[in-house]
């Protein structure tokens, strides 16, 4: 498996709160500070924004850098959603009001996102690539391999259902938006869009949220390798049907 794919899976496990998989990846020598080449997010960014406090603590203890910035200039601390998670960061200095909240945090139960809204295909599974290159007792490795095999069967079954009926656990995703062609100079920002929205509604959202957009444009899909036009008939398809890959982005093509 390509290293980039393994690192992307690692970041996905951090977003889902799969602590067991995260631990296996770290034992296997994963680069815990790797960044997605499209948006610059690390595993620590994803664990913070999703509220996965145990994963955040594990990553920081394993040496995850807390000052890495994504493409919007945000550190993991910047995208944290709770003071309980912020308090884990060694460079976090709470204000008086935040310190007061933290002192009462024992009475404020924290429910991780992966429990509230789990992705049943991955939230507890062990990806096979998580144990590549792992060190340690061979019995431990055999146990992980057996768990990975079982988890893959579950994942394949769920994936088949998702392909037929749509994924009910995926409510929203971030799409980067470029004008004319996917390059840093042409990046206009990103939109968070419901997977159930139509491509036509996505176009309207881009017009309303982003600056310096052409008055008249068509939407295309960039799949990480090439720009793929979206036909007029496909404009009524859902975003989840058209934009499926992790690296998919929107390319706005001006109409003259």
C-alpha positions in Angstrom: 0.0 0.0 0.0 1.2 3.5 -0.8 2.5 5.4 2.2 0.1 8.3 1.5 -2.9 6.0 1.5 -1.8 4.5 4.9 -1.4 8.0 6.3 -4.8 9.0 5.0 -6.3 6.0 6.7 -4.5 7.0 9.9 -6.1 10.4 9.8 -9.5 8.9 9.1 -9.1 6.6 12.2 -8.3 9.7 14.3 -11.4 11.5 13.0 -13.5 8.4 13.9 -12.0 8.0 17.3 -10.7 4.5 16.7 -8.1 4.5 19.5 -7.1 0.8 19.0 -6.3 1.4 15.3 -4.4 4.7 16.2 -2.3 2.8 18.7 -1.5 0.1 16.1 -0.5 2.6 13.5 1.8 4.4 16.0 3.4 1.0 16.9 3.9 0.4 13.2 6.0 3.5 12.7 3.4 5.8 11.0 4.3 9.4 10.5 1.9 10.9 13.0 2.5 14.4 11.8 1.7 13.7 8.1 -0.6 16.2 6.5 -3.3 15.8 3.8 -1.8 17.4 0.7 -5.1 19.1 -0.2 -6.0 20.8 3.1 -3.0 20.4 5.4 -4.9 18.6 8.2 -3.1 16.2 10.5 -4.5 13.3 12.6 -4.4 15.7 15.6 -6.4 18.3 13.7 -9.1 15.7 13.0 -9.2 14.2 16.5 -9.6 17.7 18.0 -12.3 18.9 15.7 -14.3 15.7 16.2 -13.9 15.8 20.0 -12.0 12.5 20.3 -10.3 13.3 23.6 -8.6 9.9 24.1 -7.1 10.0 20.6 -5.9 13.6 21.2 -4.1 12.5 24.4 -2.5 9.5 22.8 -1.3 11.5 19.8 0.3 14.2 21.9 1.9 11.6 24.2 3.3 9.9 21.1 5.0 13.1 20.0 2.4 14.7 17.7 3.4 18.3 16.9 0.8 20.8 18.3 1.9 23.8 16.2 1.4 22.4 12.7 -0.9 24.6 10.7 -3.4 23.5 8.0 -3.9 25.3 4.8 -6.1 27.9 6.6 -3.4 28.6 9.1 -5.1 26.8 11.9 -3.3 24.6 14.5 -5.0 21.6 16.1 -5.6 23.8 19.2 -7.4 26.3 17.0 -10.0 23.8 15.8 -10.7 22.2 19.3 -14.3 22.1 20.3 -14.0 21.8 24.0 -12.0 23.0 27.0 -11.4 19.4 28.1 -9.4 18.8 25.0 -7.7 22.2 25.0 -6.4 21.4 28.5 -4.4 18.5 27.2 -2.2 20.8 25.1 1.0 21.7 26.9 0.9 25.3 25.4 -2.7 26.0 26.3 -3.2 28.9 28.7 -6.8 29.2 29.7 -8.4 32.6 30.4 -10.1 33.1 33.8 -13.5 32.1 32.4 -12.0 29.0 30.7 -10.2 28.0 33.9 -13.5 28.2 35.8 -15.1 25.9 33.3 -12.2 23.5 33.5 -12.3 23.3 37.2 -15.9 22.0 36.9 -15.3 19.7 34.0 -15.6 16.6 36.3 -19.3 17.4 36.4 -19.6 17.8 32.7 -19.6 14.3 31.1 -17.8 14.1 27.8 -19.3 11.8 25.1 -16.9 11.2 22.2 -18.2 11.7 18.7 -17.4 8.2 17.7 -19.9 7.0 20.3 -22.6 9.5 19.5 -22.3 9.0 15.7 -20.2 6.0 14.9 -19.3 4.8 11.4 -20.1 1.2 11.9 -17.7 0.0 9.2 -14.6 1.6 10.7 -15.2 3.0 14.2 -14.1 -0.2 15.9 -12.3 -2.1 13.1 -8.6 -2.6 12.7 -7.4 -1.7 9.1 -4.9 -4.2 7.8 -2.4 -1.5 6.9 -2.3 -0.4 10.6 -0.2 -3.4 11.5 2.3 -3.2 8.6 5.8 -3.0 10.0 4.6 -3.3 13.6 7.1 -4.4 16.3 6.4 -6.6 19.3 5.1 -10.0 20.3 4.1 -12.2 17.4 1.0 -13.3 19.3 -0.1 -9.7 19.5 0.4 -9.3 15.7 -1.6 -12.5 15.0 -4.4 -11.2 17.2 -4.5 -7.9 15.3 -4.4 -9.8 12.0 -7.4 -11.9 13.0 -9.3 -8.8 14.2 -8.4 -7.1 10.9 -9.8 -10.0 8.9 -13.1 -9.9 10.8 -13.4 -6.2 10.6 -12.8 -6.3 6.8 -15.7 -8.6 6.3 -17.9 -6.2 8.3 -16.6 -3.2 6.4 -17.2 -4.9 3.0 -20.8 -5.7 4.0 -21.4 -2.1 5.2 -19.7 -0.7 2.1 -22.0 -2.7 -0.2 -25.0 -1.4 1.7 -23.7 2.2 1.5 -23.2 1.9 -2.2 -26.8 0.8 -2.7 -28.5 3.0 -0.1 -26.1 5.9 0.7 -24.2 6.4 3.9 -26.5 7.5 6.7 -23.6 8.5 9.0 -22.1 10.9 6.6 -24.0 14.2 7.0 -21.5 16.8 5.9 -18.1 17.0 4.2 -15.6 19.8 3.3 -14.9 20.4 -0.3 -12.1 22.7 -1.5 -13.1 25.1 -4.3 -10.8 26.1 -7.1 -11.4 28.4 -10.1 -10.4 27.1 -13.6 -7.8 24.6 -12.4 -6.7 23.0 -9.1 -3.6 24.9 -7.9 -2.7 26.9 -4.8 -3.1 30.2 -6.6 -6.6 29.3 -7.8 -7.9 28.1 -4.4 -10.9 30.2 -3.4 -11.7 28.5 -0.1 -13.9 25.6 1.0 -17.5 24.8 1.7 -19.1 22.4 4.2 -21.9 20.7 2.3 -24.4 18.0 3.1 -23.8 14.8 1.3 -27.6 14.8 0.5 -27.5 18.2 -1.2 -27.7 18.2 -5.0 -24.8 19.4 -7.1 -27.1 22.3 -8.2 -27.5 23.3 -4.5 -23.7 23.0 -4.1 -23.3 25.6 -6.9 -25.7 28.0 -5.1 -23.8 27.5 -1.8 -20.5 28.4 -3.5 -22.0 31.6 -5.0 -23.3 32.6 -1.6 -20.3 31.8 0.6 -17.2 32.5 -1.5 -15.8 35.7 -2.8 -14.4 36.5 -6.3 -16.4 33.8 -8.1 -17.4 34.1 -11.8 -20.9 35.3 -12.4 -21.7 32.3 -14.6 -19.9 28.9 -14.1 -20.2 25.2 -14.3 -19.0 22.8 -11.6 -16.5 20.0 -12.2 -15.0 17.4 -10.0 -11.2 17.1 -9.4 -10.4 13.6 -8.3 -6.7 14.2 -7.4 -5.4 13.5 -10.9 -7.7 15.2 -13.4 -10.7 17.5 -13.7 -13.9 15.6 -14.6 -16.8 17.6 -16.0 -20.3 17.2 -14.4 -23.1 17.1 -17.0 -26.3 19.1 -16.7 -28.2 15.8 -16.0 -25.8 15.1 -13.1 -26.6 18.5 -11.4 -29.6 16.9 -9.7 -27.4 14.0 -8.3 -26.5 14.3 -4.6 -23.0 15.5 -3.6 -22.4 12.1 -2.0 -23.0 10.4 -5.3 -20.7 12.6 -7.3 -17.9 13.5 -4.8 -16.9 10.2 -3.4 -13.1 10.2 -3.0 -11.1 11.6 -0.1 -9.2 13.9 -2.4 -12.2 15.1 -4.5 -12.5 18.8 -4.8 -14.6 21.3 -6.8 -13.3 23.1 -9.8 -15.4 26.1 -10.9 -15.2 26.6 -14.7 -16.3 30.0 -15.9 -18.8 30.1 -18.7 -18.4 32.8 -21.4 
